[in-house]
């Protein structure tokens, strides 16, 4: 059943011009290798599946602007996520991520990042490389501290840190003068 559903969805994507791949809620355990043939795809939705790992082949989708991997069982992200330099929106909410690769900081076009409802304990220093980030949701994680590089996110307007284990807020957050929506509790 899953294979038939994958083939049908990929056929539909091709018929629609190949700009979007919609593979949500079909029980995927891995991203089908055929998806990586869609090198011109700009949007991909793999939400609501059973993905545990993101395969390094994700870098073939270097034209992606929006990627939804929410509501999976992701434990980690591969380093190659940092090669998706055209991403403007990344949804990783409702997974089991405990950390992020340093390469996440290479996503300098990223404007929206949702990492809510994971198991993140800390964030890499590379997070400071997300210079165009405007909206970030780190809520409902296990964050104890924030990296000093958070202060480099000067385009940030919305920062959600609700339901974490933060004891103090880093002074670098004071550098975020564009923030109009800060949620700490």
C-alpha positions in Angstrom: 0.0 0.0 0.0 2.7 2.5 1.0 4.7 1.8 -2.3 1.6 2.4 -4.4 0.9 5.6 -2.5 4.5 6.8 -3.0 4.4 6.1 -6.7 1.0 7.8 -7.1 2.2 10.9 -5.3 5.4 11.1 -7.2 3.5 10.8 -10.5 1.2 13.6 -9.4 4.1 15.8 -8.4 5.6 15.3 -11.9 2.3 16.1 -13.6 2.1 19.3 -11.5 5.5 20.5 -12.8 7.7 19.1 -10.1 7.8 22.2 -7.9 6.3 20.5 -4.9 6.5 17.1 -3.3 3.7 16.2 -1.0 4.4 13.0 0.9 2.7 13.7 4.2 1.0 11.1 6.4 1.7 8.0 4.4 3.7 6.0 6.9 7.2 6.7 5.4 10.1 5.3 7.4 12.6 6.8 4.9 12.4 9.4 2.2 12.0 7.4 -1.1 15.2 7.7 -3.2 13.0 8.7 -6.2 12.3 12.0 -4.5 16.0 13.1 -4.9 15.5 13.1 -8.7 13.3 16.2 -8.2 16.3 18.5 -8.0 14.1 21.5 -9.0 11.6 21.0 -6.2 11.0 24.1 -4.1 8.6 22.7 -1.5 8.6 19.3 0.2 6.2 18.1 2.9 7.1 14.9 4.7 5.1 15.6 7.9 3.2 13.1 9.8 5.3 10.1 8.9 7.7 7.8 10.8 11.0 9.2 9.7 13.8 8.6 12.3 16.8 9.9 10.3 17.3 12.4 7.5 19.4 10.9 4.8 22.5 12.7 3.4 20.9 12.6 0.0 18.7 15.5 1.1 21.4 17.8 -0.3 20.2 16.9 -3.9 17.2 19.1 -3.1 19.3 22.2 -3.0 16.5 24.4 -4.5 14.1 23.7 -1.6 12.6 26.9 -0.1 10.2 25.1 2.3 10.7 21.8 4.1 8.3 20.3 6.5 9.5 17.4 8.5 7.2 17.9 11.5 5.4 15.1 13.3 7.9 12.4 12.6 10.3 10.5 14.9 13.5 12.3 13.9 16.4 11.6 16.3 19.0 13.6 14.5 19.7 15.6 11.4 22.5 14.9 8.9 25.2 17.5 8.3 24.0 17.9 4.8 20.9 19.8 6.0 23.3 22.8 5.9 23.6 22.5 2.1 19.9 23.5 1.6 21.0 27.1 1.4 17.8 28.3 -0.3 15.5 27.3 2.5 13.4 30.0 3.9 11.1 27.9 6.0 12.0 24.8 8.0 9.5 22.9 10.3 11.0 20.3 12.5 8.4 20.4 15.3 7.1 17.4 17.1 10.1 15.1 16.7 12.7 13.7 19.1 15.7 15.8 18.2 18.3 16.2 21.0 20.7 18.4 19.1 21.4 20.1 15.8 24.4 19.9 13.5 26.7 23.0 13.3 25.8 23.1 9.6 22.4 24.4 10.5 24.1 27.8 10.6 24.7 27.7 6.9 21.0 28.2 6.2 21.5 32.0 5.9 18.3 32.5 3.9 16.1 30.9 6.6 13.3 33.1 7.9 11.2 30.7 9.8 12.4 27.9 12.0 10.1 25.7 14.1 11.9 23.4 16.5 9.1 23.2 19.1 8.3 20.0 20.9 11.6 18.2 20.6 14.2 17.1 23.1 16.8 19.8 22.4 19.2 20.2 25.3 21.4 22.8 23.7 21.9 24.7 20.4 25.0 24.8 18.3 27.0 28.0 18.1 26.3 27.9 14.3 22.8 29.1 15.1 24.2 32.6 14.9 24.7 32.1 11.1 20.9 32.3 10.6 21.2 36.1 9.9 17.8 36.4 8.1 15.8 34.4 10.7 12.7 36.3 11.7 10.6 33.8 13.5 11.9 31.0 15.7 10.1 28.6 18.0 12.2 26.6 20.5 9.3 26.0 22.8 8.7 22.8 24.7 12.3 21.4 24.7 14.9 20.8 27.3 17.1 23.8 26.7 19.2 24.8 29.7 21.2 27.6 28.1 21.3 29.5 24.9 24.5 30.1 22.9 26.0 33.6 22.9 25.6 33.6 19.1 21.9 34.1 19.6 22.7 37.8 19.7 23.7 37.7 16.0 20.1 37.1 14.9 19.4 40.8 14.5 16.5 40.2 12.0 14.6 38.2 14.6 11.1 39.5 15.4 9.6 36.5 17.2 11.4 34.3 19.7 9.5 31.6 21.6 11.5 29.9 24.5 8.4 28.8 26.5 8.6 25.5 28.4 12.3 24.9 28.6 14.7 24.6 31.5 16.4 27.9 31.1 17.5 29.3 34.4 18.9 32.5 32.9 18.5 34.4 29.7 21.8 35.2 28.0 22.7 38.9 27.9 23.1 38.7 24.2 19.3 38.5 23.8 19.5 42.3 24.6 21.1 42.7 21.1 17.9 41.5 19.5 16.3 45.0 19.1 13.9 43.8 16.3 12.1 41.3 18.6 8.5 42.3 19.1 7.3 39.0 20.4 9.4 37.3 23.1 7.9 34.3 25.0 9.8 32.9 28.0 7.0 31.2 30.0 
